[in-house]
Protein backbone atom coordinates (compact mmCIF):
# COMPACT_ATOMS: atom_id res chain seq x y z
CA UNK A 1 0.00 0.00 0.00
CA UNK A 2 1.29 3.47 -0.87
CA UNK A 3 2.44 5.53 2.10
CA UNK A 4 2.77 8.94 0.45
CA UNK A 5 -0.25 11.19 0.94
CA UNK A 6 0.76 14.32 -0.99
CA UNK A 7 -1.33 13.67 -4.10
CA UNK A 8 -3.69 10.97 -2.89
CA UNK A 9 -7.10 10.85 -4.52
CA UNK A 10 -10.17 11.44 -2.39
CA UNK A 11 -12.67 8.62 -2.11
CA UNK A 12 -15.66 9.22 -4.42
CA UNK A 13 -18.94 10.21 -2.82
CA UNK A 14 -22.03 8.26 -3.74
CA UNK A 15 -24.38 10.30 -5.94
CA UNK A 16 -28.17 10.37 -5.73
CA UNK A 17 -29.93 8.23 -8.37
CA UNK A 18 -31.87 10.14 -11.03
CA UNK A 19 -35.10 8.38 -10.02
CA UNK A 20 -35.44 7.48 -6.36
CA UNK A 21 -37.62 4.93 -4.66
CA UNK A 22 -41.10 6.10 -3.60
CA UNK A 23 -44.37 4.39 -2.72
CA UNK A 24 -46.21 5.25 -5.93
CA UNK A 25 -43.58 4.53 -8.57
CA UNK A 26 -43.32 1.15 -10.33
CA UNK A 27 -40.47 -0.77 -8.73
CA UNK A 28 -38.45 -1.49 -11.88
CA UNK A 29 -37.61 2.16 -12.63
CA UNK A 30 -35.95 3.25 -9.34
CA UNK A 31 -34.25 -0.16 -9.19
CA UNK A 32 -32.73 0.42 -12.62
CA UNK A 33 -31.48 3.88 -11.64
CA UNK A 34 -30.15 2.62 -8.31
CA UNK A 35 -28.18 -0.19 -9.94
CA UNK A 36 -26.73 2.07 -12.64
CA UNK A 37 -25.80 4.64 -10.02
CA UNK A 38 -24.19 1.97 -7.82
CA UNK A 39 -22.22 0.51 -10.74
CA UNK A 40 -20.96 3.93 -11.78
CA UNK A 41 -20.00 4.59 -8.16
CA UNK A 42 -17.93 1.40 -8.15
CA UNK A 43 -16.15 2.43 -11.35
CA UNK A 44 -15.18 5.81 -9.91
CA UNK A 45 -12.83 3.90 -7.59
CA UNK A 46 -10.80 2.39 -10.45
CA UNK A 47 -8.12 5.09 -10.61
CA UNK A 48 -7.54 4.93 -6.87
CA UNK A 49 -7.10 1.15 -7.14
CA UNK A 50 -4.68 1.47 -10.07
CA UNK A 51 -2.66 4.17 -8.27
CA UNK A 52 -2.83 2.11 -5.07
CA UNK A 53 -3.61 5.24 -3.08
CA UNK A 54 -5.46 3.53 -0.23
CA UNK A 55 -6.94 0.11 0.50
CA UNK A 56 -10.35 1.73 0.97
CA UNK A 57 -10.69 2.24 -2.81
CA UNK A 58 -10.80 -1.47 -3.51
CA UNK A 59 -12.98 -2.08 -0.46
CA UNK A 60 -15.63 0.44 -1.55
CA UNK A 61 -15.45 -0.80 -5.14
CA UNK A 62 -16.31 -4.27 -3.87
CA UNK A 63 -19.07 -3.04 -1.55
CA UNK A 64 -20.83 -1.29 -4.45
CA UNK A 65 -20.59 -4.37 -6.67
CA UNK A 66 -21.71 -6.66 -3.85
CA UNK A 67 -24.73 -4.47 -3.13
CA UNK A 68 -25.66 -4.59 -6.82
CA UNK A 69 -25.29 -8.38 -6.99
CA UNK A 70 -27.42 -8.76 -3.89
CA UNK A 71 -30.30 -6.68 -5.20
CA UNK A 72 -30.27 -8.43 -8.56
CA UNK A 73 -30.34 -11.78 -6.77
CA UNK A 74 -33.08 -10.89 -4.27
CA UNK A 75 -35.20 -8.87 -6.70
CA UNK A 76 -34.95 -11.47 -9.45
CA UNK A 77 -38.64 -11.23 -10.55
CA UNK A 78 -37.78 -7.74 -11.85
CA UNK A 79 -35.40 -9.19 -14.43
CA UNK A 80 -35.79 -11.38 -17.48
CA UNK A 81 -33.98 -14.64 -16.84
CA UNK A 82 -31.26 -14.12 -19.45
CA UNK A 83 -30.57 -10.55 -18.34
CA UNK A 84 -30.33 -11.65 -14.72
CA UNK A 85 -27.92 -14.49 -15.47
CA UNK A 86 -25.64 -12.30 -17.59
CA UNK A 87 -25.62 -9.58 -14.93
CA UNK A 88 -24.76 -12.03 -12.17
CA UNK A 89 -21.97 -13.56 -14.26
CA UNK A 90 -20.45 -10.18 -15.19
CA UNK A 91 -20.53 -8.86 -11.64
CA UNK A 92 -19.07 -12.12 -10.34
CA UNK A 93 -16.14 -11.74 -12.77
CA UNK A 94 -15.52 -8.17 -11.65
CA UNK A 95 -15.52 -9.20 -7.99
CA UNK A 96 -13.30 -12.25 -8.44
CA UNK A 97 -10.44 -10.25 -9.88
CA UNK A 98 -10.24 -8.18 -6.69
CA UNK A 99 -10.48 -11.04 -4.17
CA UNK A 100 -6.80 -11.74 -3.57
CA UNK A 101 -5.68 -8.12 -3.22
CA UNK A 102 -8.47 -7.41 -0.73
CA UNK A 103 -7.71 -10.58 1.28
CA UNK A 104 -4.05 -9.63 1.55
CA UNK A 105 -4.93 -6.04 2.45
CA UNK A 106 -6.82 -7.28 5.50
CA UNK A 107 -3.66 -8.93 6.83
CA UNK A 108 -1.56 -5.82 6.19
CA UNK A 109 -4.15 -3.59 7.88
CA UNK A 110 -3.92 -5.80 10.99
CA UNK A 111 -0.13 -6.04 10.97
CA UNK A 112 0.41 -4.18 14.25
CA UNK A 113 -2.15 -6.35 15.99
CA UNK A 114 -0.33 -9.52 14.96
CA UNK A 115 2.97 -8.22 16.31
CA UNK A 116 1.32 -7.22 19.59
CA UNK A 117 -0.02 -10.77 20.01
CA UNK A 118 3.35 -12.52 19.71
CA UNK A 119 6.37 -12.47 21.99
CA UNK A 120 9.42 -10.65 20.66
CA UNK A 121 11.22 -13.90 19.86
CA UNK A 122 8.68 -14.54 17.07
CA UNK A 123 8.78 -11.05 15.53
CA UNK A 124 11.54 -11.88 13.05
CA UNK A 125 9.55 -14.82 11.70
CA UNK A 126 6.42 -12.66 11.55
CA UNK A 127 8.36 -10.02 9.63
CA UNK A 128 9.25 -12.66 7.04
CA UNK A 129 5.58 -13.62 6.87
CA UNK A 130 4.60 -10.04 6.05
CA UNK A 131 7.42 -9.82 3.50
CA UNK A 132 5.73 -12.76 1.77
CA UNK A 133 2.29 -11.09 2.04
CA UNK A 134 3.57 -7.85 0.53
CA UNK A 135 5.29 -9.76 -2.28
CA UNK A 136 2.06 -11.62 -3.06
CA UNK A 137 0.15 -8.36 -3.00
CA UNK A 138 2.50 -6.66 -5.47
CA UNK A 139 1.98 -9.52 -7.91
CA UNK A 140 -1.77 -9.60 -7.35
CA UNK A 141 -2.08 -5.82 -7.76
CA UNK A 142 -0.09 -5.92 -10.99
CA UNK A 143 -2.52 -8.50 -12.33
CA UNK A 144 -5.52 -6.46 -11.14
CA UNK A 145 -4.21 -3.28 -12.76
CA UNK A 146 -3.81 -5.10 -16.05
CA UNK A 147 -7.39 -6.37 -15.78
CA UNK A 148 -8.80 -2.90 -15.02
CA UNK A 149 -7.04 -1.47 -18.08
CA UNK A 150 -7.97 -4.32 -20.41
CA UNK A 151 -10.49 -4.37 -23.24
CA UNK A 152 -12.07 -7.41 -21.60
CA UNK A 153 -12.79 -5.37 -18.48
CA UNK A 154 -14.33 -2.54 -20.49
CA UNK A 155 -16.41 -5.04 -22.45
CA UNK A 156 -17.68 -6.62 -19.23
CA UNK A 157 -18.65 -3.21 -17.84
CA UNK A 158 -20.50 -2.32 -21.05
CA UNK A 159 -22.34 -5.65 -20.83
CA UNK A 160 -23.57 -4.79 -17.34
CA UNK A 161 -25.04 -1.49 -18.53
CA UNK A 162 -26.56 -3.16 -21.60
CA UNK A 163 -28.41 -5.73 -19.50
CA UNK A 164 -29.61 -3.04 -17.11
CA UNK A 165 -30.96 -1.09 -20.08
CA UNK A 166 -32.84 -4.23 -21.13
CA UNK A 167 -34.38 -4.38 -17.68
CA UNK A 168 -35.56 -0.78 -17.95
CA UNK A 169 -36.86 -1.01 -21.50
CA UNK A 170 -38.61 -4.35 -21.08
CA UNK A 171 -39.96 -4.52 -17.50
CA UNK A 172 -41.49 -7.71 -16.18
CA UNK A 173 -45.02 -7.87 -14.79
CA UNK A 174 -43.60 -7.92 -11.26
CA UNK A 175 -41.40 -4.93 -12.12
CA UNK A 176 -44.47 -2.83 -12.84
CA UNK A 177 -45.93 -3.28 -9.35
CA UNK A 178 -45.85 -0.42 -6.84
CA UNK A 179 -42.71 -0.19 -4.75
CA UNK A 180 -44.48 -0.22 -1.39
CA UNK A 181 -46.22 -3.60 -1.64
CA UNK A 182 -43.22 -5.07 -3.45
CA UNK A 183 -40.92 -4.00 -0.61
CA UNK A 184 -42.96 -5.85 1.99
CA UNK A 185 -43.05 -9.01 -0.10
CA UNK A 186 -39.30 -9.18 -0.72
CA UNK A 187 -38.34 -8.20 2.83
CA UNK A 188 -40.70 -10.74 4.38
CA UNK A 189 -39.29 -13.56 2.26
CA UNK A 190 -35.67 -12.75 3.17
CA UNK A 191 -36.48 -12.19 6.84
CA UNK A 192 -38.20 -15.57 7.16
CA UNK A 193 -35.14 -17.27 5.70
CA UNK A 194 -32.90 -15.60 8.26
CA UNK A 195 -35.29 -16.32 11.12
CA UNK A 196 -35.30 -20.02 10.23
CA UNK A 197 -31.50 -20.10 10.13
CA UNK A 198 -31.21 -18.35 13.50
CA UNK A 199 -33.43 -20.90 15.21
CA UNK A 200 -31.32 -23.76 13.87
CA UNK A 201 -27.93 -22.51 15.06
CA UNK A 202 -26.32 -23.35 18.39
CA UNK A 203 -22.81 -23.88 19.77
CA UNK A 204 -22.58 -27.25 18.01
CA UNK A 205 -23.49 -25.93 14.57
CA UNK A 206 -21.00 -26.32 11.74
CA UNK A 207 -19.05 -23.18 10.89
CA UNK A 208 -20.34 -23.19 7.31
CA UNK A 209 -23.92 -22.73 8.55
CA UNK A 210 -22.91 -19.63 10.51
CA UNK A 211 -21.00 -18.28 7.51
CA UNK A 212 -24.11 -18.65 5.36
CA UNK A 213 -26.16 -16.76 7.94
CA UNK A 214 -23.60 -13.93 7.81
CA UNK A 215 -24.00 -13.72 4.03
CA UNK A 216 -27.79 -13.79 4.22
CA UNK A 217 -27.88 -11.12 6.96
CA UNK A 218 -25.70 -8.89 4.81
CA UNK A 219 -28.07 -9.39 1.90
CA UNK A 220 -31.06 -8.60 4.10
CA UNK A 221 -29.44 -5.41 5.33
CA UNK A 222 -28.73 -4.26 1.77
CA UNK A 223 -32.35 -4.97 0.89
CA UNK A 224 -33.61 -3.16 3.97
CA UNK A 225 -31.43 -0.12 3.25
CA UNK A 226 -32.66 -0.02 -0.35
CA UNK A 227 -36.33 -0.06 0.66
CA UNK A 228 -35.88 2.42 3.54
CA UNK A 229 -37.59 5.31 1.64
CA UNK A 230 -40.93 3.42 1.62
CA UNK A 231 -40.70 2.08 5.20
CA UNK A 232 -41.42 3.67 8.62
CA UNK A 233 -38.25 5.58 9.50
CA UNK A 234 -38.05 4.85 13.24
CA UNK A 235 -38.73 1.12 12.97
CA UNK A 236 -36.38 0.71 10.02
CA UNK A 237 -33.53 2.39 11.92
CA UNK A 238 -34.10 -0.01 14.80
CA UNK A 239 -33.99 -2.97 12.44
CA UNK A 240 -30.78 -1.79 10.79
CA UNK A 241 -29.22 -1.27 14.23
CA UNK A 242 -30.19 -4.80 15.32
CA UNK A 243 -28.83 -6.29 12.12
CA UNK A 244 -25.56 -4.36 12.47
CA UNK A 245 -24.94 -5.76 15.94
CA UNK A 246 -25.60 -9.28 14.71
CA UNK A 247 -23.48 -8.74 11.59
CA UNK A 248 -20.56 -7.48 13.70
CA UNK A 249 -20.61 -10.71 15.71
CA UNK A 250 -20.93 -12.84 12.59
CA UNK A 251 -18.16 -10.80 10.95
CA UNK A 252 -15.76 -11.35 13.85
CA UNK A 253 -16.46 -15.06 13.71
CA UNK A 254 -15.88 -15.14 9.96
CA UNK A 255 -12.65 -13.10 10.21
CA UNK A 256 -11.17 -15.51 12.73
CA UNK A 257 -12.15 -18.45 10.52
CA UNK A 258 -10.64 -16.92 7.37
CA UNK A 259 -7.42 -16.04 9.15
CA UNK A 260 -7.09 -19.51 10.63
CA UNK A 261 -7.56 -21.12 7.21
CA UNK A 262 -4.98 -18.78 5.67
CA UNK A 263 -2.43 -19.42 8.43
CA UNK A 264 -2.86 -23.19 8.18
CA UNK A 265 -2.40 -23.15 4.41
CA UNK A 266 0.65 -20.88 4.71
CA UNK A 267 2.19 -23.24 7.26
CA UNK A 268 2.10 -26.15 4.79
CA UNK A 269 4.45 -24.20 2.51
CA UNK A 270 7.07 -23.41 5.19
CA UNK A 271 10.05 -25.34 6.47
CA UNK A 272 9.31 -27.11 9.72
CA UNK A 273 10.50 -25.09 12.75
CA UNK A 274 11.68 -22.13 10.67
CA UNK A 275 11.10 -18.63 12.08
CA UNK A 276 8.06 -18.18 9.87
CA UNK A 277 6.70 -21.59 10.90
CA UNK A 278 7.03 -20.90 14.63
CA UNK A 279 5.47 -17.44 14.38
CA UNK A 280 2.46 -18.62 12.41
CA UNK A 281 2.10 -21.69 14.61
CA UNK A 282 1.74 -19.34 17.58
CA UNK A 283 -0.86 -17.25 15.74
CA UNK A 284 -2.85 -20.37 14.91
CA UNK A 285 -3.03 -21.25 18.62
CA UNK A 286 -4.15 -17.72 19.48
CA UNK A 287 -6.74 -17.48 16.73
CA UNK A 288 -8.12 -20.92 17.43
CA UNK A 289 -9.03 -19.61 20.87
CA UNK A 290 -10.44 -16.39 19.36
CA UNK A 291 -12.51 -18.50 16.99
CA UNK A 292 -14.14 -20.50 19.78
CA UNK A 293 -14.91 -17.34 21.74
CA UNK A 294 -16.29 -15.61 18.65
CA UNK A 295 -18.59 -18.56 18.02
CA UNK A 296 -19.93 -18.46 21.57
CA UNK A 297 -20.54 -14.71 21.38
CA UNK A 298 -22.30 -15.19 18.05
CA UNK A 299 -24.64 -17.82 19.50
CA UNK A 300 -25.40 -15.51 22.44
CA UNK A 301 -26.18 -12.66 20.07
CA UNK A 302 -28.48 -14.91 18.06
CA UNK A 303 -30.42 -15.69 21.24
CA UNK A 304 -30.90 -11.95 21.82
CA UNK A 305 -31.87 -11.40 18.20
CA UNK A 306 -34.55 -14.11 18.49
CA UNK A 307 -36.23 -12.43 21.45
CA UNK A 308 -39.96 -11.86 20.78
CA UNK A 309 -39.77 -8.08 21.17
CA UNK A 310 -37.12 -7.98 18.44
CA UNK A 311 -38.87 -10.37 16.08
CA UNK A 312 -42.23 -8.63 16.57
CA UNK A 313 -40.79 -5.52 14.97
CA UNK A 314 -40.04 -7.47 11.79
CA UNK A 315 -43.36 -9.32 11.85
CA UNK A 316 -45.36 -6.11 12.22
CA UNK A 317 -43.73 -4.46 9.24
CA UNK A 318 -43.36 -7.33 6.77
CA UNK A 319 -45.92 -10.00 7.40
CA UNK A 320 -48.48 -8.21 5.25
CA UNK A 321 -48.24 -5.26 2.85
CA UNK A 322 -48.98 -1.90 4.36
CA UNK A 323 -52.50 -0.62 3.57
VOGU-3710 file (C-alpha; in Angstrom, 3 decimals, decimal comma):
1> xxxxxxxxxx> 0,000/0,000/0,000  1,290/3,467/-0,873  2,444/5,532/2,098  2,771/8,944/0,448  -0,245/11,190/0,937  0,756/14,324/-0,986  -1,330/13,670/-4,101  -3,693/10,974/-2,889  -7,102/10,851/-4,522  -10,166/11,437/-2,385
11> xxxxxxxxxx> -12,666/8,618/-2,111  -15,656/9,219/-4,423  -18,944/10,209/-2,816  -22,033/8,259/-3,736  -24,381/10,304/-5,938  -28,171/10,365/-5,725  -29,929/8,231/-8,370  -31,875/10,143/-11,032  -35,103/8,379/-10,018  -35,443/7,481/-6,360
21> xxxxxxxxxx> -37,618/4,930/-4,664  -41,099/6,104/-3,601  -44,369/4,388/-2,716  -46,209/5,252/-5,925  -43,580/4,528/-8,572  -43,317/1,153/-10,326  -40,467/-0,770/-8,728  -38,445/-1,486/-11,883  -37,605/2,161/-12,625  -35,951/3,245/-9,335
31> xxxxxxxxxx> -34,251/-0,159/-9,193  -32,730/0,418/-12,616  -31,478/3,875/-11,644  -30,148/2,622/-8,310  -28,177/-0,187/-9,939  -26,731/2,066/-12,643  -25,797/4,640/-10,016  -24,188/1,974/-7,823  -22,224/0,513/-10,737  -20,961/3,931/-11,779
41> xxxxxxxxxx> -20,005/4,590/-8,161  -17,932/1,399/-8,146  -16,153/2,430/-11,348  -15,182/5,813/-9,912  -12,830/3,901/-7,594  -10,802/2,390/-10,450  -8,118/5,085/-10,615  -7,539/4,927/-6,868  -7,096/1,149/-7,142  -4,682/1,471/-10,068
51> xxxxxxxxxx> -2,655/4,167/-8,274  -2,829/2,109/-5,070  -3,612/5,240/-3,081  -5,459/3,525/-0,228  -6,935/0,107/0,498  -10,353/1,730/0,965  -10,687/2,242/-2,812  -10,799/-1,474/-3,513  -12,981/-2,083/-0,463  -15,630/0,439/-1,550
61> xxxxxxxxxx> -15,445/-0,803/-5,139  -16,312/-4,270/-3,870  -19,073/-3,045/-1,554  -20,827/-1,286/-4,449  -20,591/-4,367/-6,674  -21,713/-6,660/-3,854  -24,732/-4,473/-3,128  -25,664/-4,593/-6,815  -25,288/-8,379/-6,992  -27,419/-8,765/-3,886
71> xxxxxxxxxx> -30,301/-6,675/-5,196  -30,269/-8,431/-8,558  -30,339/-11,780/-6,766  -33,082/-10,894/-4,273  -35,201/-8,869/-6,701  -34,952/-11,474/-9,453  -38,638/-11,228/-10,548  -37,783/-7,743/-11,850  -35,397/-9,195/-14,435  -35,788/-11,376/-17,481
81> xxxxxxxxxx> -33,984/-14,641/-16,844  -31,263/-14,117/-19,449  -30,570/-10,546/-18,339  -30,334/-11,654/-14,719  -27,916/-14,494/-15,467  -25,642/-12,305/-17,591  -25,620/-9,576/-14,930  -24,762/-12,029/-12,171  -21,971/-13,562/-14,258  -20,454/-10,183/-15,195
91> xxxxxxxxxx> -20,525/-8,858/-11,638  -19,069/-12,120/-10,343  -16,140/-11,740/-12,768  -15,519/-8,168/-11,654  -15,515/-9,198/-7,987  -13,297/-12,254/-8,444  -10,437/-10,254/-9,883  -10,236/-8,176/-6,687  -10,484/-11,038/-4,170  -6,805/-11,744/-3,575
101> xxxxxxxxxx> -5,682/-8,120/-3,225  -8,467/-7,414/-0,734  -7,711/-10,581/1,284  -4,046/-9,626/1,545  -4,930/-6,036/2,449  -6,823/-7,282/5,496  -3,663/-8,931/6,829  -1,564/-5,819/6,192  -4,147/-3,589/7,883  -3,920/-5,803/10,989
111> xxxxxxxxxx> -0,131/-6,039/10,970  0,414/-4,176/14,249  -2,153/-6,347/15,991  -0,332/-9,522/14,964  2,972/-8,221/16,310  1,319/-7,218/19,588  -0,021/-10,769/20,013  3,346/-12,516/19,706  6,365/-12,468/21,986  9,419/-10,649/20,663
121> xxxxxxxxxx> 11,223/-13,899/19,856  8,680/-14,541/17,069  8,780/-11,047/15,529  11,537/-11,884/13,049  9,554/-14,824/11,703  6,417/-12,664/11,547  8,360/-10,017/9,635  9,254/-12,658/7,042  5,576/-13,618/6,867  4,603/-10,042/6,046
131> xxxxxxxxxx> 7,420/-9,823/3,501  5,728/-12,756/1,772  2,294/-11,091/2,043  3,575/-7,853/0,526  5,287/-9,759/-2,275  2,059/-11,618/-3,063  0,151/-8,358/-2,997  2,501/-6,660/-5,474  1,983/-9,520/-7,912  -1,768/-9,599/-7,347
141> xxxxxxxxxx> -2,079/-5,821/-7,761  -0,085/-5,917/-10,993  -2,521/-8,505/-12,332  -5,524/-6,457/-11,139  -4,207/-3,277/-12,759  -3,813/-5,097/-16,051  -7,394/-6,370/-15,777  -8,804/-2,899/-15,023  -7,037/-1,473/-18,078  -7,974/-4,324/-20,412
151> xxxxxxxxxx> -10,489/-4,368/-23,241  -12,074/-7,414/-21,597  -12,787/-5,375/-18,475  -14,331/-2,537/-20,488  -16,405/-5,036/-22,447  -17,681/-6,624/-19,232  -18,651/-3,212/-17,843  -20,505/-2,324/-21,046  -22,337/-5,647/-20,833  -23,570/-4,791/-17,335
161> xxxxxxxxxx> -25,038/-1,490/-18,535  -26,557/-3,160/-21,601  -28,408/-5,730/-19,498  -29,612/-3,040/-17,107  -30,964/-1,090/-20,077  -32,843/-4,228/-21,128  -34,376/-4,378/-17,679  -35,563/-0,784/-17,953  -36,859/-1,011/-21,499  -38,606/-4,353/-21,079
171> xxxxxxxxxx> -39,956/-4,523/-17,504  -41,491/-7,713/-16,178  -45,021/-7,869/-14,794  -43,596/-7,915/-11,256  -41,399/-4,934/-12,116  -44,474/-2,832/-12,839  -45,932/-3,280/-9,349  -45,855/-0,419/-6,844  -42,709/-0,193/-4,745  -44,479/-0,225/-1,387
181> xxxxxxxxxx> -46,221/-3,602/-1,641  -43,219/-5,072/-3,446  -40,916/-3,998/-0,613  -42,964/-5,854/1,991  -43,048/-9,014/-0,099  -39,299/-9,177/-0,722  -38,338/-8,200/2,831  -40,702/-10,739/4,381  -39,290/-13,559/2,260  -35,675/-12,748/3,169
191> xxxxxxxxxx> -36,484/-12,191/6,844  -38,203/-15,570/7,162  -35,141/-17,272/5,698  -32,895/-15,603/8,264  -35,291/-16,321/11,125  -35,298/-20,016/10,232  -31,501/-20,103/10,131  -31,206/-18,345/13,502  -33,426/-20,898/15,207  -31,315/-23,764/13,867
201> xxxxxxxxxx> -27,926/-22,509/15,064  -26,317/-23,351/18,394  -22,810/-23,877/19,772  -22,576/-27,255/18,013  -23,493/-25,933/14,573  -21,004/-26,320/11,741  -19,047/-23,177/10,886  -20,337/-23,186/7,308  -23,919/-22,734/8,546  -22,914/-19,632/10,510
211> xxxxxxxxxx> -21,000/-18,284/7,509  -24,112/-18,646/5,365  -26,158/-16,758/7,939  -23,604/-13,935/7,806  -24,003/-13,719/4,028  -27,792/-13,785/4,219  -27,877/-11,123/6,957  -25,701/-8,887/4,812  -28,073/-9,388/1,895  -31,065/-8,603/4,098
221> xxxxxxxxxx> -29,444/-5,412/5,331  -28,729/-4,257/1,770  -32,346/-4,965/0,885  -33,606/-3,155/3,969  -31,431/-0,122/3,252  -32,659/-0,018/-0,348  -36,331/-0,059/0,662  -35,883/2,418/3,536  -37,592/5,311/1,638  -40,927/3,420/1,619
231> xxxxxxxxxx> -40,704/2,082/5,197  -41,420/3,667/8,617  -38,255/5,585/9,496  -38,054/4,854/13,240  -38,730/1,124/12,966  -36,377/0,712/10,025  -33,532/2,393/11,917  -34,098/-0,012/14,801  -33,987/-2,969/12,440  -30,782/-1,789/10,785
241> xxxxxxxxxx> -29,216/-1,272/14,229  -30,192/-4,799/15,321  -28,826/-6,286/12,125  -25,560/-4,364/12,469  -24,941/-5,756/15,944  -25,600/-9,285/14,708  -23,478/-8,735/11,593  -20,563/-7,475/13,698  -20,612/-10,711/15,708  -20,929/-12,835/12,591
251> xxxxxxxxxx> -18,164/-10,798/10,949  -15,758/-11,350/13,847  -16,458/-15,063/13,709  -15,875/-15,137/9,957  -12,654/-13,099/10,215  -11,171/-15,514/12,732  -12,154/-18,451/10,519  -10,645/-16,922/7,369  -7,418/-16,035/9,151  -7,093/-19,508/10,633
261> xxxxxxxxxx> -7,556/-21,115/7,213  -4,978/-18,776/5,674  -2,433/-19,420/8,433  -2,863/-23,194/8,180  -2,395/-23,154/4,408  0,655/-20,876/4,706  2,191/-23,241/7,260  2,097/-26,148/4,794  4,445/-24,197/2,515  7,068/-23,409/5,188
271> xxxxxxxxxx> 10,054/-25,340/6,468  9,310/-27,109/9,717  10,505/-25,090/12,750  11,685/-22,126/10,670  11,099/-18,632/12,084  8,059/-18,177/9,870  6,701/-21,588/10,899  7,026/-20,905/14,631  5,470/-17,436/14,381  2,455/-18,624/12,408
281> xxxxxxxxxx> 2,100/-21,691/14,611  1,736/-19,336/17,579  -0,856/-17,251/15,736  -2,848/-20,372/14,915  -3,027/-21,254/18,624  -4,146/-17,718/19,479  -6,741/-17,475/16,725  -8,117/-20,924/17,435  -9,027/-19,608/20,873  -10,443/-16,394/19,362
291> xxxxxxxxxx> -12,511/-18,499/16,993  -14,143/-20,496/19,781  -14,914/-17,340/21,744  -16,291/-15,609/18,648  -18,588/-18,563/18,021  -19,928/-18,460/21,572  -20,542/-14,708/21,383  -22,303/-15,188/18,047  -24,637/-17,815/19,501  -25,397/-15,512/22,443
301> xxxxxxxxxx> -26,184/-12,656/20,066  -28,483/-14,906/18,063  -30,421/-15,691/21,240  -30,898/-11,946/21,824  -31,869/-11,400/18,195  -34,547/-14,105/18,489  -36,226/-12,428/21,454  -39,959/-11,861/20,783  -39,768/-8,084/21,170  -37,124/-7,976/18,438
311> xxxxxxxxxx> -38,871/-10,374/16,075  -42,230/-8,633/16,572  -40,786/-5,523/14,973  -40,042/-7,470/11,792  -43,361/-9,321/11,854  -45,361/-6,110/12,221  -43,732/-4,461/9,236  -43,357/-7,326/6,773  -45,922/-10,003/7,404  -48,484/-8,206/5,254
321> xxx> -48,242/-5,265/2,853  -48,981/-1,901/4,359  -52,503/-0,622/3,568
//
